[in-house]
Amino acid sequence: MVPVKTRVFKSKDEMKVELAKYTADLSSKFCKEREKFTVVLSGGDLISWLSNLIEEPSIEWSKWYIFWVDERVCAWDNDDSNYKLAYDRFLSKVPIPAENIFAIDKGLGAEGNAELAAERYEECLKDKVNKGIIRTYKSSGFPQFDLQLLGMGPDGHMASLFPEHDEIKEKVKWVTFINDSPKPPSKRITFTLPVINCASYNVMAVCDKEQADSTTAALNHTKGIPAGQLTADVEVVWFLDQAAASKLPQHGWCSIL
Ligand SMILES: O=C1O[C@H](COP(=O)(O)O)[C@@H](O)[C@H](O)[C@H]1O
């Protein structure tokens, strides 16, 4: 397991600037090495924190490939959809080719069939592995994404892996589903923990005082909350604002000013 790094910023705005720089640097690295950059998005607040990235001049958007760590099983134009959120606030503002964006199956989403939607998304990932777009992790065969941009709920869930729910125990599947999510909407699909933790780089971005308890519990590995199990192949970094970090035993600011 790689050591978990934390970077604490005085404000959300500072965090957004640094998150954009971090992502742009990795984009340059992977686009140079592989001519591709596979990026996994989550939903929630994270998407609004990508606003500075839109302005980054160095990014070769045509080489980006977009996936989702979790998705609500609903129509693409439903306000609950993580795809819609990302499209409206981020993807529609940058020139990533439409054929490089891999959302949940449109029909199965609209139908509300979580089990089949998860199977179809896993097939989609396998197809991209076969086409050399996604790498695989060592000999495990699990997909290895270049960068995942993750968020955490106040209960400590990440992706759609919730505390006291069994989906986090899945060891074989790449994508699983939940029909009774404690956070609405109830039907979701989600990457499994082994897939999440095979990524080369994992960023967990968390802000606000409502997240202070779960941030502390996750980083101290207490209460067994899902986000506390996050690791990565190369690097895992928690990007925190001062409020989210306020209950950590010791935190120094990492001001960019
Ligand atoms: O439901 C979800 O929640 C988490 C956390 O969202 P936030 O609004 O508390 O930041 C998110 O990461 C996940 O993708 C989403 O489906």
The ligand as an ORCA input file, in Angstrom:
! r2SCAN-3c Opt
* xyz 0 1
  O     -23.770     10.126     -4.328
  C     -22.608     10.411     -4.512
  O     -21.895     10.976     -3.494
  C     -20.473     11.019     -3.475
  C     -20.097     12.182     -2.569
  O     -20.756     13.329     -3.028
  P     -20.634     14.759     -2.323
  O     -21.763     15.573     -2.890
  O     -20.759     14.541     -0.840
  O     -19.307     15.310     -2.720
  C     -19.891     11.128     -4.861
  O     -18.498     11.028     -4.821
  C     -20.510     10.043     -5.732
  O     -19.927     10.039     -7.020
  C     -21.986     10.303     -5.835
  O     -22.664      9.370     -6.663
*
